[in-house]
Structures are given as structure tokens and as C-alpha cells.
Amino acid sequence: MDILYFAWVRERIGLPRETVKTSAETVMDLVTELRGREQRYEAAFADLSALRVALDQDLSDFDAPLAGVREVAFFPPMTGG
């Protein structure tokens, strides 16, 4: 599964993207796995209310299932301007 990180999420983790093997069933399960990797992931996912997630380029929720998903993207909320 490809994971993409944008804006300050990318800055905290230090990677724009990575490919991971996971047994996570939901986005939240994936976040829990990532948080357990290193402090930089814990910092990036410390406040989930400040994050949005997209599955295969469609906005989604953290309780969404990952079955069949090829790409997960994490990013801060976007505002118009």
C-alpha cells in the first residue's frame, strides 16, 4: 500500500511517500501501526482532528476500511483562498 504525506505531515515524518505492508483493517488501525514505528510518526499523528485522509484519492474517514485500497494520503485540512 502506498502512503502519501502532504504539507506539515510530510515535514514531520520526513518523507513524501512510502510503501508499506500492513495488516490494518481500517485507517485508524494503520495510524496506530505508524505511530508505533518512531517518534516522528507519533508527532505527525498526535492530533487527528488536524488531519484529513483520502483513500485512492477520495476523501474518507479514519474508521474507513482499507480492503482493496492501494493509496492512502494524509494531509491537513485545506481552505479556500
C-alpha positions as a Markdown table, in Angstrom:
| # | Residue | x | y | z |
|---|---|---|---|---|
| 1 | Met | 0.0 | 0.0 | 0.0 |
| 2 | Asp | 1.3 | 3.5 | -0.9 |
| 3 | Ile | 1.1 | 6.1 | 1.8 |
| 4 | Leu | 1.4 | 9.8 | 0.8 |
| 5 | Tyr | 2.1 | 12.6 | 3.2 |
| 6 | Phe | 1.5 | 16.3 | 2.5 |
| 7 | Ala | 2.4 | 19.7 | 4.0 |
| 8 | Trp | 3.5 | 19.6 | 7.6 |
| 9 | Val | 2.7 | 15.9 | 7.9 |
| 10 | Arg | 5.4 | 15.3 | 5.3 |
| 11 | Glu | 7.8 | 17.6 | 7.2 |
| 12 | Arg | 7.3 | 15.8 | 10.5 |
| 13 | Ile | 7.7 | 12.4 | 9.0 |
| 14 | Gly | 10.5 | 13.4 | 6.6 |
| 15 | Leu | 9.1 | 11.5 | 3.6 |
| 16 | Pro | 6.7 | 12.5 | 0.9 |
| 17 | Arg | 5.6 | 8.8 | 0.4 |
| 18 | Glu | 6.4 | 5.3 | 1.3 |
| 19 | Thr | 5.1 | 1.8 | 0.5 |
| 20 | Val | 4.2 | -0.3 | 3.5 |
| 21 | Lys | 2.9 | -3.8 | 4.1 |
| 22 | Thr | 0.1 | -3.7 | 6.7 |
| 23 | Ser | -2.5 | -5.9 | 8.3 |
| 24 | Ala | -4.5 | -2.9 | 9.3 |
| 25 | Glu | -8.2 | -3.2 | 8.6 |
| 26 | Thr | -9.1 | 0.5 | 9.0 |
| 27 | Val | -7.4 | 3.8 | 8.5 |
| 28 | Met | -7.2 | 4.1 | 12.3 |
| 29 | Asp | -5.5 | 0.7 | 12.6 |
| 30 | Leu | -3.0 | 2.0 | 10.1 |
| 31 | Val | -2.4 | 5.2 | 12.0 |
| 32 | Thr | -1.9 | 3.1 | 15.2 |
| 33 | Glu | 0.7 | 1.0 | 13.4 |
| 34 | Leu | 2.5 | 4.0 | 12.0 |
| 35 | Arg | 2.5 | 5.8 | 15.4 |
| 36 | Gly | 4.3 | 2.7 | 16.9 |
| 37 | Arg | 7.2 | 3.0 | 14.4 |
| 38 | Glu | 9.1 | 6.0 | 15.5 |
| 39 | Gln | 8.6 | 9.3 | 17.4 |
| 40 | Arg | 8.3 | 11.3 | 14.1 |
| 41 | Tyr | 5.2 | 9.3 | 13.2 |
| 42 | Glu | 3.8 | 9.8 | 16.7 |
| 43 | Ala | 4.3 | 13.6 | 16.3 |
| 44 | Ala | 2.7 | 13.6 | 12.8 |
| 45 | Phe | -0.4 | 11.8 | 14.0 |
| 46 | Ala | -0.7 | 13.3 | 17.5 |
| 47 | Asp | -3.8 | 15.3 | 16.7 |
| 48 | Leu | -6.1 | 13.5 | 14.3 |
| 49 | Ser | -8.6 | 16.4 | 14.3 |
| 50 | Ala | -5.9 | 18.4 | 12.4 |
| 51 | Leu | -5.7 | 15.7 | 9.7 |
| 52 | Arg | -7.7 | 14.6 | 6.7 |
| 53 | Val | -7.4 | 11.3 | 4.9 |
| 54 | Ala | -8.1 | 10.2 | 1.3 |
| 55 | Leu | -8.3 | 6.6 | 0.1 |
| 56 | Asp | -7.5 | 6.2 | -3.6 |
| 57 | Gln | -7.9 | 10.0 | -4.0 |
| 58 | Asp | -11.4 | 10.1 | -2.3 |
| 59 | Leu | -11.9 | 11.9 | 1.0 |
| 60 | Ser | -12.7 | 9.4 | 3.7 |
| 61 | Asp | -12.9 | 8.9 | 7.5 |
| 62 | Phe | -10.5 | 7.3 | 9.9 |
| 63 | Asp | -12.9 | 4.5 | 10.5 |
| 64 | Ala | -13.0 | 3.6 | 6.8 |
| 65 | Pro | -12.0 | 0.0 | 5.8 |
| 66 | Leu | -8.7 | -0.5 | 3.9 |
| 67 | Ala | -9.8 | -3.6 | 2.0 |
| 68 | Gly | -8.8 | -3.1 | -1.7 |
| 69 | Val | -7.3 | 0.3 | -1.1 |
| 70 | Arg | -4.0 | 1.0 | -2.9 |
| 71 | Glu | -3.2 | 4.5 | -1.8 |
| 72 | Val | -3.7 | 6.4 | 1.5 |
| 73 | Ala | -3.0 | 10.1 | 1.7 |
| 74 | Phe | -2.7 | 12.2 | 4.9 |
| 75 | Phe | -2.9 | 16.0 | 4.8 |
| 76 | Pro | -4.1 | 19.0 | 6.8 |
| 77 | Pro | -7.5 | 20.5 | 6.1 |
| 78 | Met | -7.5 | 22.7 | 3.1 |
| 79 | Thr | -9.0 | 26.1 | 3.0 |
| 80 | Gly | -10.1 | 28.3 | 0.0 |
| 81 | Gly | -8.4 | 31.5 | -0.8 |
